[in-house]
Amino acid sequence: MSVATCFPGRGTITEETYLKGKGEGRAEALVDVLEMRGLTVTDEARERITGTTDAETLTAWLA
C-alpha cells in the first residue's frame, strides 16, 4: 500500500489552503515585529501587509 503525497506543487485545495495560511501567519508576524520595534503600522500598511499571501515577498519584507 502506498501513500500519495499532496505536496509540493500539485495545486490541490489542501496545498493552496496550507500556503495561504502560511502566508497569513507571516503577514501577522511581520506586523507584530514592526509594532514590537516601536513602529506605528497604519491601517493602510496593515491592509497591504495582511493582504499579501506570497511567502517570498513577506520573507523579504521581514528581512
C-alpha positions in Angstrom: 0.0 0.0 0.0 1.4 3.4 -1.0 0.6 6.8 0.3 0.3 9.6 -2.2 1.7 13.0 -1.3 -0.3 16.2 -1.8 2.7 18.5 -1.7 4.5 20.2 -3.3 3.3 21.8 -6.4 0.3 19.7 -7.2 -2.1 22.6 -6.9 -4.5 20.8 -4.6 -7.0 22.5 -2.4 -5.1 21.3 0.6 -1.9 22.7 -0.7 -3.5 26.1 -1.6 -5.1 26.3 1.9 -1.8 25.4 3.6 0.2 28.0 1.6 -2.5 30.7 2.2 -2.4 30.0 6.0 1.4 30.1 5.9 1.3 33.5 4.2 -1.3 34.9 6.6 0.9 33.8 9.5 3.9 35.5 8.1 1.9 38.7 7.5 0.7 38.8 11.1 4.2 38.1 12.3 5.6 41.0 10.2 3.0 43.4 11.7 3.8 42.2 15.2 7.6 42.7 14.6 7.1 46.2 13.4 4.9 47.1 16.3 7.3 45.5 18.8 10.1 47.6 17.4 8.0 50.7 18.2 6.9 51.5 14.7 3.4 52.6 14.0 1.6 50.4 11.5 -1.1 52.4 9.7 -4.3 50.8 8.7 -3.2 51.2 5.1 0.1 49.4 5.7 -1.6 46.7 7.8 -4.0 46.0 4.9 -1.2 45.9 2.4 0.8 43.5 4.5 -2.0 41.2 5.6 -3.4 41.3 2.0 -0.1 39.8 0.7 0.0 36.0 0.8 3.1 35.5 -1.2 5.6 33.9 1.2 8.7 35.1 -0.6 7.5 38.7 -0.6 6.7 38.5 3.1 10.0 37.0 3.9 11.8 39.7 2.0 9.9 42.4 3.9 10.6 40.7 7.2 14.3 40.6 6.4 
